[in-house]
Amino acid sequence: WEVTYVTFRDMGAAFGVAILGIYLLVVAQFGSFLLPLVILVPVPLTLIGIMIGHYLFNAAFTATSMIGFIALAGIIVRNSILLVDFIRQARSSGKGLRDALLEAGATRFKPIFLTAAAAVIGAAFILTDPIFQGLAISMVFGLISSTALTKSQFGDGYAESLLTSSKFIRVNASLFRQNRHNKSVNKSTLTS
């Protein structure tokens, strides 16, 4: 059990470092701390499919399953970045949020679906391999679930992040102005 514990501990740490690295790269790319969280939301959604796949195949979650989960994070984040970039470009050209979300979903879904389908077909060939079955299950079922769930949930998350960030900016700006006003009132009271 110690070898299993050490293996999963190390892979979990590697996964955490990978997610942090992806988050920081996306922050640098988009200049927002909230938008990368929306981009990373589909990553945990892959676990739904991964667990269902392991159950259906009556397979244990092994080290190769974890490798598949880590590899899947990169594919899923790429798909989310495609959507976010398309939405941002549509918004900068003057489209409304709803129109940009609908157009992004309609236009970018085909490349996202084809990427997922190609990876699923490629991984399906090793579903019966005794060593790499966990990796294949993670890739196949994780991609299917995350692609389906991302399509239905991504627009809501993007819209919410825009609304939340603009509210956050407005609230902080008003608090800043109020704090600055209070300091100036306190200074004038002290000098009187």
Residue, then its C-alpha position, 0 to 999 in steps of 0.5 A: w500500500e505504501v507504493t500506491y500511496v506514494t505514487f498517488r501522492d506524487m501524481g496528485a502533487a504533479f496535478g496540482v502544480a499543472i493546474l497552478g501553472i495553467y491558471l497562471l498562464v491563463v491569468a497572464q494571457f487574459g489579464s483576469f484572475l476570475l476568468p481562468l477559474v471559469i476555464l478550469v471548471p470543466v476539469p473536475l467535470t471529467l471525474i464524473g465520466i472517469m468514475i462512471g467509466h471505471y464502474l462500467f468496466n469494473a476497473a480499479f482507479t490505477a496510476t495510469s488512470m491518474i495519468g489519463f486524468i492529468a493529460l485530460a486537463g490539458i485537452i479540456v483547458r484548450n477547449s475552454i480557452l477556444l471558447v473564451d477567446f472567441i467570446r472575447q473577440a465577439r464582445s470586442s467587436g460590439k456583440g452583446l454577451r448573449d449573442a457572443l455566447l450563442e455564436a461561440g457555442a455554435t461556431r467553436f463546438k465543431p472543432i471542440f467535438l472533433t478534438a474530443a472525438a479524435a482523442v476518444i477514438g485513439a484511446a478506445f484502441i487500448l481499452t482492453d490493454p491490461i496495463f493502459q486500460g485505466l488511461a484509456i477509460s479516463m480519456v474516453f469517458g472523461l472526454i465524453s462527460s466533460t465535452a457534454l457538460t462543458k457545452s451545457q455549463f460553460g456559457d453560464g459560468y462565463a456570463e457569471s464571471l463577467l457579472t461578478s468581476s464587474k460587480f467586484i470592480r464597482v464595489n471595490a471602487s466605491l469602497f475605495r472612494q468612501n475610504r478616501h473620503n473618510k480619510s480626508v474628513n478625518k484629516s480635516t477634523l484633526t487639523s481643526 
